[in-house]
Amino acid sequence: MQEEEKFAGGTSALHGHGDFRIMISVKDLVKVFAGARGEVRALRGVSFDVAKGELFTLLGPSGCGKTTTLRCIAGLEQPVAGEIVIDDRAVFSARGGAFVPPEERHIGMVFQSYAIWPHMTVFQNVAYPLAGSASRAEIRERVGSILDRLSLGPLADRLAPNLSGGQQQRVALARALVAQPRVLLLDEPLSNLDAKLREQMRFELKSLQESFGITAVYVTHDQEEALALSDRIAVMHDGALLEVGRPAELYARPAHRITADFLGAANFVPARAAADAGAAAELLVESALGRFVARRSAEWTGGEAALLFFRPENIELMDDRPTGGNGGNCAAAAVERVTFLGAAADVILRCGAIALRARIHPAQAPAAGRQVKFRVAPESCIVFPG
């Protein structure tokens, strides 16, 4: 991956820092596993850099290589090629023959299962990483401080099985942080929590990471979680890193169709490239919705077959004023279904054989069966190869 792609999203602006310092550098990482039908290439030349103090998320579906990448950074897996540098120290280099074991990488890790010991109290679980490296007085002080910070102080003497899911997650975080690691690695740490607690813990986790100023690499398949937590997101697919960017940029202006499809709800409409539009980056396409002006994606290389993409919230329902024909990025549709989601309404619009999702305020939601007109602004439309 080229340098400008790795730093998509403007790294100099992270956390308002003008001095961007790389804490983790992953270059050309290749990992191969033995499979029943031969070798499986789990990572295919993955490269990215993580800034000091940044929360960097590896996002993608199951089997895309995100957890394997995290385990390689942790030293729990050894790649066959590439290089990993943490805080200016090469912890793995295939060319240089370097491999630093996990316990010497000064990292903290939180697993999906939390991996806390059921026979130990909260205090004992959190104190475990300090055994043999600190005095009793220092252990008491540091563990007590981190337990208070995570609202676990009153639970210090409680056995782990007697804790709720959210409390167990806090214990796992406290244990990872008590040794004051340079890097925190998190492998889907919220996936075992219920929806409401998961949302609450997102904010707590982000606040904790920022207040400690710790560099974190976070693995998840949950798009909403990635958008809420991350300074930058790396989208992975089939062992490769597709693109890196800040959440708002990846969501609104994805360079790849896979990113557009995976990162939130999406509408894709088969289309045909008709002509260049007024702006250099714009294209006029014809579809079952009519003529739409859209921006070319980074994947667009020309030809006629195209896919018109826009997000459900980009659909703007119109009043009954004339739309100027079926042009100007406007179309007519029948309301097929309306689903109340609390802060928004999910509306299915039927345009002949095309079904579209719209996301609008519940107070503006039309009744099912009604005929409506809608518009999608050209800057919200992207053209991908068909």
Order of alpha helices (4+ residues) and beta strands (2+ residues): alpha-beta-beta-beta-alpha-beta-beta-beta-beta-alpha-alpha-alpha-beta-alpha-beta-alpha-beta-beta-alpha-alpha-beta-beta-beta-beta-beta-beta-beta-beta-beta-beta
